[in-house]
Amino acid sequence: MSDNADGGDPVCWLVGLCPECGAMPAGDPAGDTCCWRCGADLHPRDRDV
């Protein structure tokens, strides 16, 4: 293995992206309920059905 390992951004932040438009949250991702860009619900899977 070389010392010059290719890499990129960690993918752990991907779950916080808007499911509709892919925007990064403008504020606290855990506290935002809708996307600042398109208005989509950011936590639809957390609802009781």
N, C-alpha and C positions, 0 to 999 in steps of 0.2 A: 504494500500500500504506500502511495506517495504522500509527501507532506502537503501537496497542493490538492486537497480534496475538493471536488466540485460540490457545490451546494446551492442552496437557495433559501427562500423564506420558509420558516416552519409552517406547516399546514394547520396547526391547532387553531388559528384564527378563522379558518374557513367556515366553521359552524356559526360564526357571528355575522356572516354576510347576509344581505337581504336575499331571500329566496326568489324574488321576482326580478330585480335589476342588478344584483351583485354588489351594491354599494356597501362600503364600510360604515359601521355605525358612527354617528357624529358625536355621541355622548357615551354614557355607560351602556355597553351592550346588554348587560343584565337588566337594566332599568328601562331601556327604550322599548316601547310597545309597537311602534310603527316606524317605517323607514322614512328618513328625512327627505329622500329623493322622490320616491314614488308613492309613499303612503301605505305600502303593504304591511300586513300584520307580521311581526317578526317572530312570534312564538305561537304559531297555530297548533303545533303538536302538543303544547302544554295545556291545552284546554280540556276540560272534562266533556265527554261527548254523551 
